[in-house]
Amino acid sequence: MSAISALWNADSIAVIGATERPGALGRKPMDFLLRHGYKGRILPINPRGGEVLGVPAYPSLTDVQGPVDLALIMVAADRVPGAVDDCIAAGVPLAIIASSGFAETGEEGAALQDDLVARARAGGLRLIGPNCIGAVSFNNRVLATFSPLFGAESVPFEPGTLAFVSQSGALGFGAASLALQRGLRPGWVVSTGNDADVTALEVLRELSAEPECTGLLGYLEDTPDIGTLRTLAASGKPVALLKSGRTEAGGRAAASHTGALATDDRVLDAALRQLGIVRVDDIDELLDVAQAFEFPLRPKGPKVAVVTTSGGSGILAADAVEDAGLELSALSPESTAALAEIVPPFGAVDNPVDITATVLSDPSLFDKSLDVLIADPAVDIIIACFCVMAGPDVEKAVTALSKAARKGGKPILVARTGADFLAPDAPAQLREAGLPDYPTPARALRAASALWQVSRPRTAPDGTTGPGAAAPAPDATEPQLKSLLAAAGATVPKGRLVTGGEDAARLVAELGGRAVAKAVVPGLLHKSEAGGVLVGITEQEASGAHDKLAALGGGVLVEELAPAGVEMIVGARTSALGTVLTVGLGGIFTEILDDVSHRLLPLAPGDAEAMIAELRGAALLNGARGTGAADAAALARLLEDVAAAVQDWPEGFELDLNPVRVLKEGAGAVVLDAAYTVTGASA
């Protein structure tokens, strides 16, 4: 364990700035530690010495005898550097700076914060904060915080298994309070404020090593470090993150299609999906996922069976399955036959299974139908929906559901649509039975999707990527890029730069009598929009075409016409998380259609095929409305070739291959256009 674990394992806590003054922030941690039964040494630090709330105080941290595991600094910003120096002198491994007045206030505060971090690192001290509310361990009763949550008379304080880590202290402890209200049991709540030294992600990584932890939940404001994300994902603990800043208000105008499509937020989405980390959109969804993480059962696949007492709930659940990225199970003939013997004639035995309100008079319907679904190998997850069921009826349903979960080892999530007053004890009964419950089928399905995302098998990169290519020059032209791509394995059209109108005519004749002519102008990325592409020119038209294109200020490229096919875009660019590969529907409608898939490099085996399958337009490659299938395998090989070629290129580039024409099955994929930009270069 590192110094960070003192946040929940500290045997001694110093409160720098401790006071008895009513309402003062420096009093609250003392109150909370004493009230909630912290068993370690409490060390109030106050220049006057004496006592604070009956605990002997010390004028300075350096006056304390014995080790200090954790210091909570609660003094004004101008006194924080001195407190940090005292922590270093006393050999404290970790300090929480609750004080505000640092990077959140502007340049001057940021400079002060940078100085603190440099000073602490030089002295072997790790820092949490500044500008944070602190940390709490429900399991060890460590309360290094001034959050008003722990001043409430009725706050539950029981050991728990969920970890909440948030850059925002108020939001983090607010979410923790809502979790407690739902009956969830957090074991750890940590705020990291400005993330000046120790980041929220580092704390989550440290908590992943806690044996009792069943789920890691985080709120982030800054772009996470990909290395820490990978380590966190490899811990085996389920992770869900709420990351703010989805929109890019005033964001950059991308010079390339790839830059416009592969925004940093989309790249983060892709990275988290690759790693099996759930991304949620709000606090409610974070807590919904937390409910599912509390319990140990995990699905072996994405196939969902729905059993319901309400036809309407069943339909809503079935609608929500696809939206959640799951599959509605096709029940086996044996299962449907068995269900036909159980379900009333006016019910339904196809998935969703509607056992109807008859269950109120015959509770065994739940037991019998669940036994069938649990035994069906085509079922990985069960969603049980019931509505407006009151006390005793809910108890019978809970008994049947918990028995089925124990028997089959498959997660069962409950959609219980009805007011709490109908069955006041139901939430506690369901939690005790290990059954996460939600008020609507859609919320239950989103939680089930999160369970599958953290459970699905992942294929790691196998290190077999081909040799990389040297990065192009910043002003690389289309012919130069195509030469590089061809050397990396890609297929490009036959052609070359021509020296004049007569040369253009000769080349068109050599290429079969019809060809494509393009302007090659430095900085001109979107040639079609500038009239820089002429398709289907003849030998007779070639000289005039050359002169027209040369007037745009550059060279002229003449290439063979590619056969008809499906136009795609393939791109690569660097991001804050690493180099990202993009594929999508291409051509002139790239940004309008906005149908793309992303992966961080390096690719794992099967990633290229999976990227293509994720596209809404994948049906075009499979053959739509009577058209033949396109060569999706060739497109996948191109993705792998591009990934290998760019793997060692320096930061700050964008590569656009648009369009890539995917020809009929077995005929390959041809890179028709290529553009390369470097950060800071003009568009």
C-alpha positions, 0 to 999 in steps of 0.5 A: 500500500502507498501513502494514499491508503492513509486516507482509510487506514490512518492510526493517527490524524493531525488536524492543523487549524483545529479549534473549539470555535462554534461553526468553524471548519477547523472544529468539524473534523474533531467533532466527527472523529469523536462522535463517530468513534475513530479509534486512532490518535487524534492530534489537534494542532493549534498555536495556543496548545491546551485542549480542543474538545477535550483532546490535548492540543499541540502548538505545532505538528513538530511537537507531536511525539510518535508517527503521524499517518495523515494530516488535515490542513485547515488554515488560510491559504497563506499559512498552508506552505508553513503547514506543508513544511511542518508535515515534511519535517514531522515525516507525515506521508500524506496531507489533505489540504482543505484550504481554498485559494489556489489554482481555482482562483487564477494564475497567482493561486496556480503558481502557489499551488505548483510551489506547494506540490514541488515542495511536498514532492521534494520532501517525500510528502503526498498531497490531496487537494487543495480545495477539497472537503477531505476523506472518510472511511466508513469501515475504519471510521476515519473522518478527515473531513468537514463535510456537513453530511457527518454532522447530521444526527441520523447519518448511517455509519456502517461498513460498506463495500463501494468506493466514491472518489470525486474531484468535487467535494460537495458533489462527491459527498452529496452523491454519497448522501443520496447513496445512503438514502437509497440504502447503499453502503459506501465504504470510502468517500474521498474528494481530491479537489484540484488534483494538484498531486494525488489525482482522483484516479490514483485514489481509485487505483489504490482502493481497487486493492482493497479486498472488501471493495466491490465497486469503484465510482468516480467523478472526474473533471480533468482528462484522466491519465491513460496509464492509470486507467489501464491499471485500474481496469486491470484490477478486476474491480468494476469501475464507473466514471462520471466525467463532466465536460462532454461539450466543447464550448468554443472548441477548436475548428478541426482542420481535418474530418478526423479531428472533427469526428474524434473529439477528445470526449469521444476518444474518452468514450472509446477508451473506457469501452475498450477497457471495460469501464462504464461511463455514466451521464449523471449522479442517478445513473452512477448510483444505479450502477453502484447498486448493481456493483454491490452484489457479486453475480456477473453475467457471462453474456449479453442475453436478457430474459424478461419476466413480468407481471405486467405486459406494459412493463415487459414491452418497455423492457424489451424496447430498452434491451437494444438501447442498452446494447444488450440482446433479448434472449431467444428462448429454447423450444424446451423453455417455451414449452415448459413455460406454456405449462406454467403461464396462464393462456392469456399471458405470454411465453415468448421473451418477454415472459408475461406471467400476468397478475395471476401471480397475486393468487398463485405466487408459485408462477414466479418460482416456476417461470424463474426456474425455467429461465435460469436453466436456459443456457440462452439466458445470461441476465434476468430482468424481473418487472412487477408493478403496484404489488403491495407488502406480502405479495412483494415478499413472495416475489422477493423470496422467489427471485432470491432463490432463483439467483442463488440457484442459477448464479445469474444476475437478476435485476428488478424493475419495481414500478410502484410507490414506496408506501405500497411496500415500505420494506421492499427496498431493504428486503431486495438489498438483503436478497442481493437483488438490485432494484429500480423504478423503471425497466429502462433503468434496470436495463442500463444497470444490467448493461453496465454489469455486462460491460465490466464483465465481458472478456477483453482481448489485450493487444498481442504485440504483433503489430507490423513495423511502423512507418516514418512520420511524413513531413508536415507539408507532405502531399497526397502522392507522398502520403499514398506512397507511404501508405502503399509501403505499409500495405494499403492499396492506392490507385495507379497514377502520378503527378503530371508535368503538363496537359500533354503528359496528362492526356498520355497518362489518361490513355494509359489508365484506360481512357478515363481517369481522375485529376486532382489539384495538389496544393499545400494546405488544401485539404478539402479538394472537392469543396474548392473544385480541385477534383475532376472525375471521369475525364477523357484523354481529350479533356485531360489538357483542359482539366490540367490547366484548370487544376494547375490554376489553383496554385499547385501540381496535378495528380492523375489517377485511375478510376476506382470501381464502384463501392462503399465510401468510408473514412479512415483516420488517425490522430493524437489525443490527450489519451494517446493515438486514436484510430477512426473509421466511419462512413466517408465521402462528402457526407462524413460529418453530416452522417457522423457514423464513426467508431474509435479505438485507442492504439495499439489495437487488440486482435479483433478490434478492427472488425469490431469497429466496423461492426459498431457502425450504423452503416455496417449494413451497407458493407454487408449488402443492402437493397440487393447490392452485393457485399463489400470487402469488409475484411479488406477494410479491417486489414487497412485499419490494422495497416494504418494502426501499425504505420502511425504507432510511432508518429510524434504527437500532434498529427491528424491523418485523413484517408477520405474516401476509402472505397471498399470494393465488392467482396474479395476485391479490396479497399482503395485509398482514394484521398489522403491528407495529413496535418500537424497541430498548429499548421494552417488548414 
